[in-house]
């Protein structure tokens, strides 16, 4: 006997299409929203555009961890809603297929995606999040070769100021340069030049600015008058500023892997606040993954509309419930991290309450004849819809009775 029957394969196809579509669309929307802000950030910091794609790549695991539960829920919900509205679900029930039997394939999806999400939130996301923060730090510190902003005064180190009017050929051809440098003894030079070019040296901490066709003004406290020199070519050595090293991974709870969170939470030498934060984040990730095993039950409970109804209230309510639960978990994590509530209670009590609600909703739809777990909401939504339609039709009718000008 085959493990997957024709019915299972049929449901698998129905679930796969909305699941993949929802996952891809959700990830793309989140990435596009972040992409615009990253382009603005990189442009403001004067960094290379290529770093935007690296930063977005490091955000994909985080967005996947958010999109996978939503995709799983909507994939199963829309598949069963299609079966219900086409009366196929009644045919399956009539031939002895229970809801639990029909959930075999959805649970295979749920278990597989829960394992994937467990790996993402446990190990992949912490590393990628750290790499993302490191790229942000490198942009701000100039470690990525941030360019000098054209048309603005740029401070290179403590005692050097530079302004460039125009840059061409990817920065290899500079024009309209002004350079001002001053040392601790009060000696200063001010240089203007028609053209310039940066050159590398054997010392990685020093570069040469070669100026062409300009004027140099050298002044010092013991000079009666500043010395003025015209030149056809002049080299100005520039000491690159020291770049601060980025912190080690684990500066934030989201950057710890599962085994590192357990190690930090169990280290009695650390302050209690640090240990509470580690355990709160650990349990937060666990309950987020554990909830995925209840999503098939929630999807079925909200997918079946009342008879002779095509209401999509269950689709809307499912998203509201999942997002609300996620926000409750975030609040519970903060409470556990502050030590106001033990992390275990703070995260697992909401999970158990939410699990109890889902199991009750599934029991009503699957085992109570004619049961509808959101029946009251469906009735209210239907009455509200009729009232709104009546109001609009009344408004249109009155508008026809009003006298027309002309």
MARBA-218305 format. One line per field, with one value per residue (C-alpha): x, z, y; residue number from 1. Coordinates in pm, 1 decimal, m for minus. Last residue first. Layout:
<nodes>
c1 <- [X ...] .
c3 <- [Z ...] .
c2 <- [Y ...] .
seq <- [NUM ...] .
</nodes>
This chain:
<nodes>
c1 <- [m2890.5 m2840.6 m2988.8 m3251.0 m3172.9 m3370.4 m3078.7 m2854.6 m3119.1 m3100.5 m2718.6 m2719.8 m2977.5 m2767.0 m2462.4 m2644.9 m2797.7 m2456.2 m2310.6 m2593.5 m2560.4 m2185.1 m2239.4 m2494.7 m2257.4 m1962.6 m2170.9 m2289.5 m1932.8 m1804.2 m2062.7 m1977.1 m1603.3 m1569.4 m1834.9 m1987.6 m2250.4 m2203.4 m1927.4 m1624.9 m1409.3 m1506.7 m1558.2 m1254.1 m1035.0 m1144.3 m1081.5 m734.3 m655.4 m769.0 m571.5 m260.4 m299.0 m323.5 m29.6 184.3 91.3 205.7 524.6 692.2 661.9 653.3 989.5 1144.1 1059.0 861.0 990.6 1347.5 1404.0 1466.6 1147.8 940.6 1111.5 1046.8 682.2 644.7 799.2 579.7 267.9 373.4 408.3 67.6 m91.1 71.1 m56.6 m408.5 m442.3 m320.5 m574.6 m855.2 m812.7 m820.0 m1110.1 m1319.3 m1305.4 m1681.0 m1793.9 m2119.0 m2379.0 m2270.4 m2052.5 m1685.9 m1423.7 m1074.8 m1059.1 m1059.0 m852.7 m580.3 m572.3 m519.6 m246.4 m84.0 m38.4 301.2 417.6 361.7 662.5 893.8 786.2 779.7 1144.0 1270.0 1115.9 1244.7 1605.0 1552.0 1413.9 1694.6 1961.8 1792.8 1756.6 2125.9 2232.6 2011.0 2143.4 2497.1 2743.6 2945.4 2653.9 2691.6 2381.2 2209.5 2530.9 2589.6 2226.5 2232.3 2555.8 2398.2 2102.0 2313.0 2377.4 2341.1 1976.8 2084.1 2305.4 2680.0 2709.5 2958.8 3270.9 3278.8 3395.6 3751.0 3794.7 3954.9 4267.5 4256.1 4454.4 4769.8 4775.5 5097.1 5065.9 5251.6 5302.3 5304.5 5297.6 5363.7 5301.6 5435.6 5323.4 5498.4 5297.4 5443.2 5640.0 5677.5 5742.7 5380.8 5373.1 5220.8 5259.6 5033.7 5041.9 4913.0 4807.6 4879.1 4867.2 4814.0 4918.9 4741.1 4951.9 4814.0 4921.9 4804.3 4872.4 5237.8 5376.0 5195.3 4870.7 4795.6 4503.7 4474.5 4450.8 4354.8 4323.6 4491.5 4440.8 4660.5 4653.2 4942.4 4962.4 5216.6 5059.7 5293.7 5021.3 4999.4 4765.4 4638.1 4410.1 4340.7 4126.8 4073.8 3892.8 3938.2 3968.9 4030.5 4069.6 3747.6 3542.6 3647.9 3528.9 3517.3 3430.4 3460.8 3672.8 3712.0 3964.8 4032.3 4325.8 4408.0 4204.6 4175.3 4033.0 3764.0 3558.5 3431.1 3154.9 3125.3 3209.5 3184.1 3501.9 3435.4 3381.3 3645.1 3461.8 3641.3 3497.9 3382.1 3013.1 3016.6 3217.0 2965.1 2671.2 2861.2 2928.3 2559.8 2470.0 2739.2 2598.2 2247.1 2375.7 2536.5 2232.7 1998.7 2176.7 2208.6 1891.2 1650.4 1737.0 1783.3 1449.8 1287.3 1399.0 1278.0 945.2 923.3 956.0 714.5 454.0 473.2 430.8 149.6 m23.9 12.2 m159.0 m421.7 m685.4 m676.2 m736.9 m1025.2 m1184.6 m1206.1 m1500.2 m1641.3 m1886.8 m1611.7 m1412.7 m1725.5 m1807.9 m1453.4 m1504.9 m1794.3 m1623.4 m1622.1 m1481.6 m1203.2 m1093.8 m1096.4 m887.1 m616.8 m639.8 m589.3 m304.7 m101.2 m202.9 m67.3 250.9 329.4 274.9 496.2 770.5 764.1 901.6 1194.0 1247.2 1278.3 1554.5 1730.8 1711.5 1867.4 2227.3 2155.6 2013.9 2338.0 2546.7 2321.7 2354.7 2734.4 2751.3 2648.3 2988.2 2986.5 2941.6 2769.0 2461.5 2453.2 2476.4 2191.1 1965.4 2028.0 1963.3 1630.7 1514.2 1631.9 1448.5 1107.2 1209.2 1337.8 1017.8 801.6 1018.3 1011.6 632.1 582.2 811.5 655.8 301.1 362.4 534.7 251.7 m21.7 105.7 216.6 m110.8 m323.5 m48.2 m12.6 m391.2 m394.0 m98.4 m277.8 m597.4 m403.8 m263.9 59.5 195.2 138.3 0.0] .
c3 <- [m1631.0 m1282.8 m1191.0 m919.6 m662.0 m708.2 m869.3 m572.0 m338.4 m506.7 m497.9 m124.9 m55.5 m253.7 m48.4 281.8 174.8 71.2 406.5 598.8 398.5 467.2 839.4 853.4 678.9 898.1 1214.6 1098.8 1008.1 1341.2 1526.7 1319.0 1390.2 1520.6 1280.4 1374.9 1146.1 1326.6 1586.4 1517.4 1253.7 1264.6 1641.4 1721.2 1497.0 1682.0 2018.8 1906.6 1789.8 2117.2 2324.6 2115.0 2174.4 2547.9 2543.3 2340.8 2562.7 2866.0 2688.3 2638.1 2971.8 3171.3 3038.9 3053.6 3424.0 3454.6 3551.2 3470.9 3210.0 2942.9 3039.4 2997.1 2665.1 2539.2 2645.1 2438.6 2134.6 2191.2 2206.7 1878.2 1712.7 1847.1 1704.0 1364.4 1359.3 1471.0 1228.8 936.7 1019.1 1062.8 711.0 552.3 776.0 671.1 308.9 289.0 3.4 169.2 82.0 385.3 631.8 537.7 583.9 575.4 932.9 1113.0 835.0 860.7 1240.7 1237.0 972.0 1177.0 1491.7 1395.8 1294.4 1653.9 1760.9 1544.5 1704.1 2044.9 2006.1 1883.1 2178.3 2416.6 2316.2 2314.9 2666.4 2780.1 2650.5 2792.4 3132.3 3130.3 3048.6 3324.7 3573.8 3528.7 3391.5 3616.2 3642.6 3275.5 3188.1 2981.3 2792.9 2704.1 2610.8 2390.1 2229.0 2146.5 1983.5 1783.4 1918.5 1691.9 1784.2 2146.2 2056.0 2095.1 2001.6 1720.9 1807.4 1781.0 1467.6 1461.1 1442.5 1124.1 1166.8 944.7 620.3 626.9 321.5 136.7 m88.1 m417.9 m631.2 m1008.4 m1218.0 m921.8 m799.7 m454.8 m197.2 135.4 412.1 551.3 870.8 922.7 1280.4 1340.5 1014.8 665.5 334.1 43.1 m253.8 m601.9 m874.9 m1203.7 m1111.5 m773.1 m689.4 m376.3 m233.5 m8.7 336.5 567.1 316.2 291.7 m45.5 m198.3 m388.8 m601.7 m586.1 m876.1 m915.3 m1145.0 m1141.3 m803.9 m485.9 m185.1 169.6 396.0 770.8 1051.4 1393.0 1575.0 1599.5 1222.5 970.2 631.4 375.6 32.3 m245.9 m574.1 m888.0 m1090.6 m1024.8 m1282.0 m1133.0 m930.2 m1141.9 m1468.3 m1352.7 m1028.9 m999.7 m746.9 m489.3 m133.0 122.8 491.5 681.3 1051.8 1240.3 976.1 633.1 681.7 366.7 251.7 m1.2 m381.3 m442.2 m146.5 m92.5 m163.2 96.8 56.8 242.2 570.0 566.3 928.7 850.2 568.8 773.2 1056.8 826.1 672.6 1021.2 1112.9 806.7 886.2 1239.1 1105.5 865.4 1151.6 1379.6 1086.8 984.6 1323.3 1527.2 1337.0 1002.6 1126.3 1310.8 1004.6 788.6 1050.6 1072.8 692.3 680.4 968.2 825.9 471.8 601.1 816.4 509.2 345.4 627.3 689.2 480.6 729.4 1018.9 830.8 797.0 468.7 489.9 136.8 237.4 398.6 74.7 m119.8 128.1 91.0 m284.0 m235.9 m467.1 m186.4 57.3 m161.6 m251.9 116.5 185.4 m57.8 53.1 418.4 353.0 147.7 367.9 682.5 522.7 355.6 679.6 871.2 599.3 557.1 895.7 899.8 531.4 612.3 862.7 627.0 338.9 537.4 465.1 91.3 124.6 282.7 7.8 m258.6 m102.8 m82.2 m462.0 m460.1 m322.9 m14.7 11.7 351.9 221.8 m88.8 123.8 348.6 62.8 m122.8 201.6 253.6 m96.7 m60.2 270.8 111.4 m186.8 42.9 249.8 m62.2 m227.0 79.7 111.2 m261.0 m265.6 43.2 m68.4 m415.4 m276.9 m34.2 m280.1 m536.3 m299.5 m111.5 m411.2 m547.8 m214.2 m192.3 m522.6 m417.9 m97.5 m284.5 m526.6 m227.5 m44.5 172.0 m102.3 0.0] .
c2 <- [7272.7 7141.8 6803.5 6781.1 6506.0 6185.4 5997.9 6085.0 5942.6 5601.3 5600.2 5676.4 5405.1 5155.1 5255.8 5210.4 4880.0 4748.6 4857.4 4693.4 4371.3 4358.4 4423.7 4143.4 3902.1 4005.6 3956.4 3616.0 3511.1 3640.6 3434.0 3128.3 3155.2 2800.6 2666.0 2333.3 2179.8 1849.0 1897.5 1676.0 1845.9 2215.5 2226.1 2012.0 2231.4 2546.2 2377.7 2265.0 2620.3 2779.8 2527.7 2593.9 2966.9 2912.5 2670.4 2911.4 3206.8 2998.6 2886.2 3223.5 3406.5 3083.8 2963.4 3310.0 3352.8 3678.5 4023.9 3917.4 4187.3 3924.2 3740.1 4054.0 4134.9 3782.0 3804.9 4123.6 3954.5 3648.3 3864.0 4025.6 3683.5 3575.6 3889.6 3827.1 3468.1 3563.9 3854.7 3641.4 3370.2 3624.7 3761.7 3417.2 3308.7 3609.8 3497.9 3436.9 3214.7 3107.2 2845.3 2642.1 2829.7 2878.1 2603.4 2756.7 2885.9 2549.7 2391.8 2657.2 2643.8 2267.5 2298.0 2582.5 2374.0 2227.0 2576.9 2690.8 2482.7 2696.0 3025.0 2854.9 2747.3 3086.1 3266.9 2998.3 3071.9 3449.2 3435.7 3204.1 3443.0 3751.6 3584.8 3488.9 3843.3 3985.9 3730.4 3858.0 3600.5 3367.7 3123.7 3033.0 2830.6 3100.7 3175.1 2807.8 2751.4 3062.2 2940.7 2603.0 2774.8 3019.8 3367.0 3670.4 3734.4 3780.7 4079.3 4128.8 3763.3 3795.0 3992.3 4367.6 4542.7 4675.0 5050.0 5175.8 5390.0 5693.7 5677.5 5885.4 6110.6 6191.3 6501.4 6483.4 6795.6 6847.7 7166.6 7390.4 7743.7 7824.2 8079.6 8121.3 8282.4 8600.9 8664.9 8292.2 8173.9 8062.7 7862.9 7902.6 7723.3 7820.6 7585.0 7667.7 7428.6 7260.4 6889.5 6722.9 6365.1 6244.8 5962.4 5687.5 5567.7 5287.4 5008.0 5120.4 5012.7 5308.3 5355.9 5661.6 5905.9 6152.0 6527.6 6813.8 7191.9 7228.6 7427.8 7369.2 7504.4 7411.8 7448.1 7466.2 7512.5 7275.8 7008.7 6977.8 7142.0 7026.6 7192.8 7047.8 7197.7 7018.6 7136.7 6818.8 6446.3 6172.8 5824.6 5848.4 5608.2 5778.9 6119.2 6318.8 6687.8 6970.0 6790.9 6918.7 6801.9 6855.8 6706.7 6744.0 6482.2 6212.1 6267.4 6531.5 6586.0 6925.9 6869.1 6898.1 6532.9 6297.1 6099.7 5733.8 5460.7 5193.8 4922.1 4997.9 5349.0 5337.2 5385.1 5131.3 4882.7 4906.0 4839.0 4545.1 4406.4 4436.2 4227.3 3969.9 3939.0 3885.9 3620.1 3428.5 3446.4 3359.9 3039.5 2868.4 2831.5 3053.8 2892.8 2535.5 2543.1 2701.6 2410.5 2161.5 2344.0 2343.5 1963.0 1907.8 2147.5 2009.6 1654.0 1787.0 1930.3 1585.2 1395.6 1665.0 1484.6 1198.1 1439.8 1600.3 1259.2 1068.3 827.4 846.5 1120.9 1328.4 1334.2 1429.6 1705.5 1845.9 1854.1 2098.9 2355.1 2614.0 2358.0 2221.8 2574.4 2667.7 2360.1 2474.6 2838.3 2740.9 2497.4 2745.0 3037.4 2872.7 2737.7 3070.1 3261.0 3017.1 3033.5 3412.7 3515.0 3269.1 3347.5 3716.8 3647.6 3406.0 3661.9 3947.9 3841.7 3844.5 4196.5 4316.3 4160.1 4310.2 4657.1 4617.1 4624.4 4991.9 5095.2 5319.8 5696.4 5679.6 5863.3 5642.1 5327.7 5442.7 5551.1 5223.0 5034.0 5210.9 5122.2 4762.3 4712.6 4762.5 4550.3 4274.1 4261.3 4256.2 3990.7 3763.5 3790.3 3729.2 3424.9 3265.0 3338.0 3193.1 2883.8 2809.9 2910.3 2653.6 2376.2 2330.0 2230.7 2008.5 1825.7 1793.3 1603.8 1389.9 1296.9 1211.8 992.8 804.3 871.2 588.0 334.3 0.0] .
seq <- [406 405 404 403 402 401 400 399 398 397 396 395 394 393 392 391 390 389 388 387 386 385 384 383 382 381 380 379 378 377 376 375 374 373 372 371 370 369 368 367 366 365 364 363 362 361 360 359 358 357 356 355 354 353 352 351 350 349 348 347 346 345 344 343 342 341 340 339 338 337 336 335 334 333 332 331 330 329 328 327 326 325 324 323 322 321 320 319 318 317 316 315 314 313 312 311 310 309 308 307 306 305 304 303 302 301 300 299 298 297 296 295 294 293 292 291 290 289 288 287 286 285 284 283 282 281 280 279 278 277 276 275 274 273 272 271 270 269 268 267 266 265 264 263 262 261 260 259 258 257 256 255 254 253 252 251 250 249 248 247 246 245 244 243 242 241 240 239 238 237 236 235 234 233 232 231 230 229 228 227 226 225 224 223 222 221 220 219 218 217 216 215 214 213 212 211 210 209 208 207 206 205 204 203 202 201 200 199 198 197 196 195 194 193 192 191 190 189 188 187 186 185 184 183 182 181 180 179 178 177 176 175 174 173 172 171 170 169 168 167 166 165 164 163 162 161 160 159 158 157 156 155 154 153 152 151 150 149 148 147 146 145 144 143 142 141 140 139 138 137 136 135 134 133 132 131 130 129 128 127 126 125 124 123 122 121 120 119 118 117 116 115 114 113 112 111 110 109 108 107 106 105 104 103 102 101 100 99 98 97 96 95 94 93 92 91 90 89 88 87 86 85 84 83 82 81 80 79 78 77 76 75 74 73 72 71 70 69 68 67 66 65 64 63 62 61 60 59 58 57 56 55 54 53 52 51 50 49 48 47 46 45 44 43 42 41 40 39 38 37 36 35 34 33 32 31 30 29 28 27 26 25 24 23 22 21 20 19 18 17 16 15 14 13 12 11 10 9 8 7 6 5 4 3 2 1] .
</nodes>
